[in-house]
Amino acid sequence: MKEAFEKIKRGTNEIISIEELKKKLSSGRKLRIKLGVDPTAPDLHLGHTVIINKLKTFQDLGHQIVFLIGDFTARIGDPSGRSETRPIMTEEQIQKNIKTYTDQVFKILDKEKTEVAYNSKWLGELGVNGLLNLAAKSTVAQMLVRDDFEKRYKEDRPISILEFLYPLLQAYDSVALKSDVELGGNDQKFNLLLGRQIQRDYGIKDPQIVITMPLLEGTDGVKKMSKSYNNYIALNDTPKDMFGKIMSISDELMYKYYELLSQDDLSIIKTMHPKEAKLALAVQIVERRHGKEAALKEKEEFNKVFAKKDIPDNIDEYPVDDIRLKLSELLVKSDMAQSKNEARRLIEQGGVKIDSQKVEDDFAVDFAKSFILQAGKRKFKKIIQKSK
Amino acid sequence: MKEAFEKIKRGTNEIISIEELKKKLSSGRKLRIKLGVDPTAPDLHLGHTVIINKLKTFQDLGHQIVFLIGDFTARIGDPSGRSETRPIMTEEQIQKNIKTYTDQVFKILDKEKTEVAYNSKWLGELGVNGLLNLAAKSTVAQMLVRDDFEKRYKEDRPISILEFLYPLLQAYDSVALKSDVELGGNDQKFNLLLGRQIQRDYGIKDPQIVITMPLLEGTDGVKKMSKSYNNYIALNDTPKDMFGKIMSISDELMYKYYELLSQDDLSIIKTMHPKEAKLALAVQIVERRHGKEAALKEKEEFNKVFAKKDIPDNIDEYPVDDIRLKLSELLVKSDMAQSKNEARRLIEQGGVKIDSQKVEDDFAVDFAKSFILQAGKRKFKKIIQKSK
């Protein structure tokens, strides 16, 4: 249990309450872990997968993931507070987005072990009466405590009554699903706690544990990952883009990504060379989405391109007339090594590259075409055939 | 049209807008006049009839009264702000109250010419979707402008989200009913205006005119008439109680009652002796509720009792031995008049009473039993037979 708890706790922002979570974990029951999603933003990015990764932890521990598709509430529009009022979505849009969404999610979660629920099932049947009863469970003052509502109210920006109903409907989903745990971003804390309260109001004695996850910073390392800030890594990005974007982040952010997006032991990761760690992270994330082959191909490609970047623009040419030279002999002749011994040592240490590819042996050089020879970090020569 | 307008305007607090009302009246159309009532307080009092009296004016002018029974919204409870949250009513209670209510209302309005509508008809079918769409039409800030909500919010007293939906449902009734005019007490102004706004939101181009009526003061002349202040005259009061309570009000309040509860010409009423005017008001109101016979009986009874109240507790006895006296002779003998002439004049002027009943002629007195003889306002004698 302790191990399971530690895995769950990793990277979380808040768990309400830890005690109750431990009790539920100790019960041996298969817990029902809810994640609610509005099918409004079908293009998932890594920021979204922070929570999905946490669901994966629960799934690997044998618990029941319940993926709640808010197909009913999606018709209400966006209560985020940033955009004023989004147009209500059509059934067709919703269905399309749900498909796009689940297609992405099941690249990470095991589809067979995941329950997918649609809140239209019970909210459609709730009726006006049921909704009014639900609306009686919360107060205006309670709603205005929510950060975005409070802010908008103080700034005289309109909040429709509809937006007060949205968190209540979301909370009611927890009643219908009998969820044991609900996950969400930090910005969802209010709504998740309301779910906990409403479950109690509807007679559920051990209401859901609320687990909030931090928002993932985007590739800039400053703002939260978001399409609108253009600092995001989409699950639908090509392997190349995905790999390249991950390799572009700072080392500091890389460790945070490890914490939130992988289940690797961070103490081991920290012993690795940062560049190697970053490559491993990129491989892992691309592999999860696009498969191992694609990931390794991108790593190779990246190494090539990355290596090329280290080659200076102006390199002296060295014309060769003897085309039967071994590599160590070429290094000495072209003044890149003082002796054959030094040249061989350099090769053994991996310090010699031909066209950015590390050379393993002191082989007979192929002079069929010209190439760039590199010794150590700073010595470069462009080797060309004299006769050509 | 001008005359009709003046009749409608009488006693109103506010008409929004007068111009639009005049336009509607000029159209020659049969207007639809809505009054919404929650079947929660079945024991109607005169305060309630201020508005019903105004409906009667519309009915007499040939317009269509639509009596809206809020059977659906009654299940929501009380949003008055005085009681925190009333228990939700059962279907049975509602049905019973509706019957009690309409039984009372149709003592005033012509049942045959009145449409009775139940909002359960459309609110039940509205569905969660419809309610959410409706909830999108108003904002939190708009609701918190309503006096009672603002007050409670400022005082940190809870307002349930449900209470924000109530005025919206009431407003939607106006959409469903296509009302041209809605009446209500002053305290309903916010809700009625919301109905006007929501009608526009749902595409009604000439939305309802809002007419608010003042609250009727109770018999104390200070607080509004209310069961909880025990200053009310219930429609279910006995003719005796009703008559007596009306006779107990101040002259000032009596004129206000005339304005709000009758259609009599106030300039004529003001030429009457206040006590006669009050008696006429009491007769009119009791007659409307209990019929002419009952009203006149109460008037007679009241006059007897009221008159008795003017008789002092201790009255000198005057023993008579000559039992063939005429009234004028008795008045002189008993020192209540100086001369027979004065006695006859007093009788002619109506200043002489036997057992509080005015005496018309100078008849031969019946001494079969003792009686109280009154001359003018202050002279009293108890006449008894000497031999008895």
Interface residues (C-beta under 8 A of the other chain):
Chain A: F72 R75 I76 G77 T85 I88 L123 G124 L126 G127 V128 N129 G130 L131 L132 N133 A135 A136 K137 S138 T139 V140 A141 M143 L144 F149 Y153 D156 P158 I159 S160 I161 L162 F164 L165 L168
Chain B: F72 R75 I76 G77 T85 I88 L123 G124 L126 G127 V128 N129 G130 L131 L132 N133 A135 A136 K137 S138 T139 V140 A141 M143 L144 F149 Y153 D156 P158 I159 S160 I161 L162 F164 L165 L168
